[in-house]
Amino acid sequence: MSGTLVLVLRVLLALALYAFLCLALWMSWQELRQASARTVQPHVPPLRVEVHAAGADSFARAFAQPQFTLGRDPTCDLCIDDEAISARHAKFSFHHGQWWIEDLHSTNGTRLNEAKLTTATVLTNGDEIGCGQALLLVALDEHATSPHPMEKHHD
């Protein structure tokens, strides 16, 4: 009887050891996967856009995602109610360490510092973007974000 008991204890100990090793490997794999995800996703510096639209209150929004769209369509990340702005007017994107703006073949075009935008262009701090009758001012510094995603701007 003691031989059978020793055999059962050995089998249980072996199973516990294999379970422990599997758990340790699984936890290591999860940690490695999370570290890899943090490494792959680059830091996107915030882009603050101050919007001055004709006939509407001015407002500012800060964006920290790597891409967002501007347009009249309510599904756009930056929606401006102006008939001269296309439903999907322009795209902002962060890549190669810089913020870029690109016109999405809008009907009335996009102006960057009063020049017609014809290709994707790098944005710099203080740039003025014209879409329809709206004027957008760009701030790129780290302190450009507000504590709230939408803030009213009073002149």
C-alpha positions in Angstrom: 0.0 0.0 0.0 2.8 2.4 0.7 4.3 1.8 -2.7 1.0 2.8 -4.4 0.8 5.9 -2.2 4.4 6.9 -3.2 3.5 6.4 -6.8 0.4 8.6 -6.6 2.3 11.3 -4.8 5.1 11.2 -7.4 2.4 11.6 -10.2 0.7 14.5 -8.4 4.1 16.2 -7.8 5.0 15.8 -11.5 1.6 17.2 -12.6 2.0 20.2 -10.2 5.5 20.8 -11.6 4.2 20.8 -15.2 1.3 23.0 -14.3 3.7 25.5 -12.6 6.0 25.5 -15.7 3.1 26.0 -18.1 1.8 28.9 -15.9 5.2 30.5 -15.8 5.7 30.3 -19.6 2.2 31.6 -20.2 2.8 34.6 -17.9 6.1 35.3 -19.5 4.5 35.2 -23.0 1.8 37.7 -21.9 4.4 40.0 -20.5 6.5 39.9 -23.7 3.4 40.5 -25.8 2.4 43.6 -23.8 6.0 44.9 -23.9 6.0 44.4 -27.6 2.7 46.3 -28.0 4.1 49.2 -26.0 7.2 49.3 -28.2 5.4 49.2 -31.5 3.0 52.0 -30.7 5.0 55.2 -30.9 4.3 58.3 -28.8 2.0 60.6 -30.7 2.5 64.2 -29.5 -0.8 66.1 -29.1 -2.0 68.3 -31.9 -4.3 71.1 -30.8 -6.6 72.6 -33.4 -8.4 75.9 -32.7 -11.4 76.4 -35.0 -12.8 79.8 -35.9 -15.9 79.1 -38.0 -18.1 81.8 -39.5 -21.4 82.3 -37.5 -20.4 79.9 -34.7 -18.4 80.0 -31.5 -14.7 79.3 -31.7 -13.6 76.1 -30.0 -10.4 74.0 -29.6 -9.8 70.3 -29.7 -6.7 68.3 -28.8 -5.9 65.1 -30.7 -3.5 62.4 -29.5 -4.5 59.6 -31.9 -2.2 59.1 -34.9 -4.9 60.0 -37.5 -8.2 62.0 -37.6 -10.4 63.5 -40.2 -12.0 66.9 -40.6 -15.3 67.5 -42.4 -18.9 68.3 -42.3 -20.0 64.6 -41.8 -20.9 64.0 -38.1 -18.7 60.8 -38.2 -15.6 62.9 -38.7 -13.3 63.4 -35.7 -13.4 67.2 -36.2 -16.8 68.1 -37.5 -17.4 71.6 -38.7 -20.9 72.7 -39.8 -20.1 74.8 -42.9 -21.7 74.2 -46.4 -18.4 75.0 -48.1 -16.6 72.1 -46.3 -16.9 68.7 -47.8 -18.3 65.7 -45.9 -14.8 64.3 -45.6 -12.6 67.3 -46.3 -9.1 66.7 -44.9 -7.0 64.1 -43.1 -4.5 64.8 -40.3 -1.9 62.0 -39.6 1.2 61.5 -37.5 4.0 59.5 -39.2 7.7 59.8 -39.7 7.8 61.8 -36.4 5.7 64.7 -37.8 2.1 65.8 -38.2 0.8 65.9 -41.8 -2.3 67.3 -43.4 -3.8 66.0 -46.7 -6.8 67.3 -48.6 -9.2 64.4 -49.4 -10.2 65.8 -52.8 -12.6 68.2 -51.3 -14.8 70.3 -53.6 -13.5 73.7 -52.4 -10.0 72.7 -51.5 -7.9 73.2 -48.4 -5.5 76.1 -47.8 -2.4 76.0 -45.7 -1.0 79.4 -44.8 -3.1 80.9 -47.6 -1.6 78.5 -50.3 -3.7 75.8 -51.9 -2.9 72.4 -50.5 -2.1 69.9 -53.4 -0.2 67.2 -51.6 0.3 65.8 -48.1 2.3 68.5 -46.2 4.0 68.6 -42.9 2.4 70.9 -40.3 4.4 73.3 -38.1 3.4 75.1 -35.0 1.3 78.2 -35.8 0.1 77.0 -39.2 -3.2 78.4 -40.4 -5.5 76.0 -42.3 -8.5 77.3 -44.3 -11.4 75.1 -45.1 -14.5 76.7 -46.5 -15.2 79.8 -44.3 -13.5 78.3 -41.3 -9.9 79.1 -40.1 -8.0 76.5 -38.1 -4.9 77.4 -36.0 -2.5 74.5 -35.3 -0.5 74.2 -32.1 2.1 71.3 -31.9 3.8 71.8 -28.5 3.4 69.3 -25.6 1.5 71.9 -23.6 -1.2 72.3 -26.2 -3.6 69.8 -24.8 -6.4 70.9 -22.6 -7.8 68.8 -19.7 -11.1 68.5 -21.6 -11.5 67.2 -25.1 -13.6 70.2 -26.1 -13.2 73.7 -24.7 -14.9 76.9 -25.6 -12.7 79.8 -26.7 -13.8 83.2 -25.7 -12.4 86.3 -27.5 
